[in-house]
């Protein structure tokens, strides 16, 4: 993926609104249809802001007369009690979209905030921290965007854009080398990555010509030995329960990538508050 926005924002927002509104917002329908509101979005904690395009799209789909003025951009550091944006427009639509818009913003900001912590740990090394496919269903491209905003990098988007040969693929193919050969024949131009669970398998993956070797749940001493054996021939990736506290030491071994499932699956939502007030009628 590039740093461009995902192309599925419109559909992702449409599904989220349909899930929440269903046959109609029967509470906001109590307001006069011509009522006008104004709201201020406040962040309650230190965070990295992310999710503006989804937030904006929620209100655009509900009523394009709603205007939003942002004071910071995606990827910016924000702090407690900081004003993030101002919203003004038809009050019923603003109240209908409030929860869905905040859901996107708090989840993606949580993802970006966690990614920033991991990115800072490897600063000054050649190692890139990658995400995985362990994402919230329906929010993969959104969370991968948030990972980039936090300063980390994307692994493959899905099963369609990257080859990653694992244990069961090897068993089905008959051998590691056979699996690599078939992958090359069927997916020319796409790097072939192989997951290994021992130094012996690492040597076999190197002999087979794998482009990237994923060292799964290796101990630190094994990673150091794998780096020595590899001698720069393939890219090396470390994965498997990597904690933030261990990240720097792993990066200092000289591996190219460290993939972290928790970037997108162990997300704590950032606390935002939307202060609303009525402004009269249209």
C-alpha positions, 0 to 999 in steps of 0.5 A: 500500500502507498500512503494514499487514502484507502479507496473504500472510505465511502463504503466503509462509512456507508456500512457503519451508518447503516449498522447504527441508523437502521430504519431511522434515528428515532431520537434525533427525529424529535428535533425540529428539522430546521434546527442548527447545532454547533459542536467542539471536538476535544481530545482527553489524553495524549494521542496521535490523531487519525481518522479525519477522512472517515469522520468527515465522510460520516457527516457528508453522507448524512447532510453535506451542509455540515461544515467541519473546521480541523485545527490539526491534521492526521498524524499530529500529536495531540494532548489532553483537553486540546480542541481538535475541530469545530462542527456546525450545521443541521442539528439532527444530522449532527447528532445522528452521526456523532457516535459513528464519527467518533467510533472511527476517530477513536479507533484509528487514533488508538491504532496510530498512537500505538504505532507511534510508540513502536516506531519511536523504539526503532528510531535510528536503526534500519528495522521497520515495524510492520503490521499484520492481517490481524485487523478489525473486520471491515477496517483493514485498510483504515487501520493500515492507514492509521499504522502509517500515520503512526510511523510504522509500515504495512505488511501485505494488505491481504492474501492477494498481494503477497506470498507468505509460505507457512507450515501448512503450505509446506506440508501441502506442497511436499517441501519448503523448496517445492513451495517456493518454486511453485510460488515463483512460477505462479506469481512472477515479480512478487517477493516470496516470503517463508515462515521458519521455526528453526535455524535448520529451516532458515538455512533451507529457506535460504537455499531455496532462494526465498526473498524474505524469511520470517523468524517465528518465535525465535529467541534472541540468540537464534535471531543473532545466529540467523542474521549471521547465517543469512549474511544479507542474502534475504530480508529477515523478519521477526514475529511472534509475541514481540513486546514493546520493551523488547523491540529495541534489542531485536532491532539492534540485531540488524533484522529488516522487519519486525511484525507486530499483530498487536498494532491493530488487534490490541487497540485502546480507543482514544478518549474524545468528547464532542460538546454540542450546543444549539444555535437556532434554526436554518 
